[in-house]
Amino acid sequence: MPSNWTADERRERAYQLGIQVDPEDEWLLFTYTWDYQRSAIRTTVWCRRLNRQQHALLHHCIVGQPIDGSDIDHIDRDIRNNKRSNLRYISHARNALNSPRNDRASYIVKTANGHLQVEIRRDGTRNYIGNFQTYEEAERARDKWLSEQET
């Protein structure tokens, strides 16, 4: 990422990455060069600040770095959506429950009788969704339950 990019080039790069911010925070998009990184462990939107070797997370630049051990949660789980209405401070444990890894296929398990059982854990509670014949039915039931919980 060249540090000699113009403000317009930086802003265009952020838009190409799908980064969303409120109008009052757009100045961050053309002040710094942003990047989107996805790994097996985490996904981040970060920048290398100009003339420094520091990295900064976009959501920390917008709402501030948590100082009480809490995390900043992206409510819709899209880390590229950094609008203030999508960011909130929550505990680390609560943020872990909101992780997309916590409601995917690992909760669809094959039972001894060959059925697929859907079970989702949220807020310390085990939610039994049901037994299904096909993986597609189990996925639909899981997705339906999750969408009902988000509304």
C-alpha positions as CSV (number, residue, x, y, z in Angstrom):
1,M,0.0,0.0,0.0
2,P,1.8,3.1,-1.1
3,S,1.9,5.9,1.4
4,N,2.0,8.5,-1.3
5,W,-1.6,7.9,-2.4
6,T,-3.8,10.9,-2.8
7,A,-6.9,11.4,-0.6
8,D,-9.1,10.4,-3.5
9,E,-7.1,7.2,-4.1
10,R,-7.4,6.3,-0.4
11,R,-11.1,6.9,-0.4
12,E,-11.6,4.9,-3.6
13,R,-9.6,2.0,-2.1
14,A,-11.9,2.0,1.0
15,Y,-15.0,1.9,-1.1
16,Q,-13.6,-1.0,-3.2
17,L,-13.1,-2.9,0.0
18,G,-16.7,-2.3,0.9
19,I,-15.9,-0.3,4.0
20,Q,-18.9,1.7,5.2
21,V,-18.8,4.6,7.6
22,D,-21.1,7.5,8.6
23,P,-20.6,10.8,6.7
24,E,-19.0,12.4,9.7
25,D,-16.3,9.7,9.8
26,E,-15.5,9.7,6.0
27,W,-12.4,11.8,6.7
28,L,-10.8,8.7,8.1
29,L,-11.1,7.0,4.7
30,F,-9.0,9.6,2.9
31,T,-6.6,10.3,5.7
32,Y,-5.3,6.8,6.0
33,T,-4.9,3.8,3.7
34,W,-7.2,1.0,4.8
35,D,-7.0,-2.7,4.2
36,Y,-9.3,-5.7,4.8
37,Q,-7.7,-8.8,6.1
38,R,-9.4,-12.2,6.6
39,S,-7.6,-15.0,8.3
40,A,-8.7,-18.2,10.1
41,I,-8.6,-16.5,13.4
42,R,-10.1,-13.0,12.8
43,T,-11.1,-10.6,10.1
44,T,-10.0,-6.9,10.5
45,V,-10.3,-3.6,8.8
46,W,-7.0,-1.8,9.7
47,C,-4.6,0.9,8.5
48,R,-1.0,1.7,8.9
49,R,-1.0,5.3,10.0
50,L,1.0,7.6,7.8
51,N,4.7,8.2,8.8
52,R,4.4,5.6,11.6
53,Q,4.6,1.9,11.9
54,Q,1.4,1.6,14.0
55,H,-1.7,-0.2,13.0
56,A,-5.2,1.0,13.9
57,L,-8.6,-0.8,13.7
58,L,-11.2,1.3,12.0
59,H,-13.9,0.7,14.7
60,H,-11.4,1.9,17.4
61,C,-10.8,5.1,15.4
62,I,-14.6,5.7,15.2
63,V,-15.8,4.9,18.8
64,G,-12.6,4.8,20.7
65,Q,-10.5,2.0,22.2
66,P,-12.2,0.1,25.0
67,I,-10.4,0.7,28.3
68,D,-12.5,-1.5,30.6
69,G,-11.8,-4.9,29.1
70,S,-14.8,-4.8,26.9
71,D,-14.9,-5.4,23.1
72,I,-16.5,-3.4,20.3
73,D,-19.1,-5.5,18.5
74,H,-20.3,-5.2,15.0
75,I,-24.0,-5.8,15.5
76,D,-24.6,-7.1,12.0
77,R,-21.4,-9.1,12.1
78,D,-20.0,-7.4,9.0
79,I,-16.7,-5.9,10.1
80,R,-16.7,-3.7,7.1
81,N,-19.8,-1.9,8.3
82,N,-18.3,0.7,10.7
83,K,-21.3,3.0,11.0
84,R,-21.8,4.2,14.6
85,S,-25.3,2.6,14.7
86,N,-23.7,-0.8,14.0
87,L,-21.0,-0.6,16.8
88,R,-21.5,-1.2,20.5
89,Y,-19.4,-1.9,23.6
90,I,-20.0,-5.4,25.0
91,S,-18.2,-7.9,27.2
92,H,-15.7,-10.2,25.6
93,A,-17.9,-13.2,26.5
94,R,-21.0,-11.7,24.9
95,N,-19.0,-10.8,21.8
96,A,-17.8,-14.4,21.5
97,L,-21.4,-15.6,21.5
98,N,-22.1,-13.2,18.6
99,S,-19.3,-14.7,16.6
100,P,-20.4,-16.3,13.3
101,R,-18.4,-19.3,14.3
102,N,-20.9,-20.0,17.1
103,D,-23.9,-20.7,14.8
104,R,-22.6,-22.6,11.8
105,A,-22.5,-26.2,10.9
106,S,-20.7,-27.3,14.0
107,Y,-24.1,-27.2,15.7
108,I,-25.6,-29.6,13.1
109,V,-24.6,-33.0,14.3
110,K,-25.5,-36.5,13.1
111,T,-27.2,-38.6,15.7
112,A,-26.8,-42.3,16.3
113,N,-30.0,-43.0,14.4
114,G,-28.8,-41.0,11.4
115,H,-30.9,-37.8,11.9
116,L,-29.3,-34.4,11.8
117,Q,-29.8,-32.6,15.1
118,V,-29.7,-28.8,15.3
119,E,-28.6,-27.2,18.5
120,I,-27.5,-23.6,19.1
121,R,-26.0,-22.2,22.2
122,R,-26.7,-18.5,22.9
123,D,-26.3,-16.5,26.1
124,G,-25.3,-19.6,28.0
125,T,-28.5,-21.4,27.0
126,R,-28.7,-24.6,24.9
127,N,-31.5,-24.2,22.3
128,Y,-32.7,-27.5,20.8
129,I,-34.1,-26.7,17.3
130,G,-35.0,-30.3,16.1
131,N,-34.0,-33.4,14.2
132,F,-34.0,-33.3,10.4
133,Q,-33.6,-35.8,7.6
134,T,-31.4,-33.7,5.3
135,Y,-28.6,-31.2,5.9
136,E,-30.5,-28.6,3.8
137,E,-33.5,-28.9,6.1
138,A,-31.3,-28.5,9.2
139,E,-29.6,-25.4,7.7
140,R,-32.9,-23.8,6.9
141,A,-34.2,-24.5,10.5
142,R,-31.0,-23.1,12.0
143,D,-31.0,-20.0,9.8
144,K,-34.7,-19.4,10.5
145,W,-34.1,-19.6,14.3
146,L,-31.1,-17.2,14.0
147,S,-33.0,-14.7,12.0
148,E,-35.9,-14.7,14.5
149,Q,-33.4,-14.1,17.3
150,E,-31.9,-11.1,15.6
151,T,-35.3,-9.3,15.2
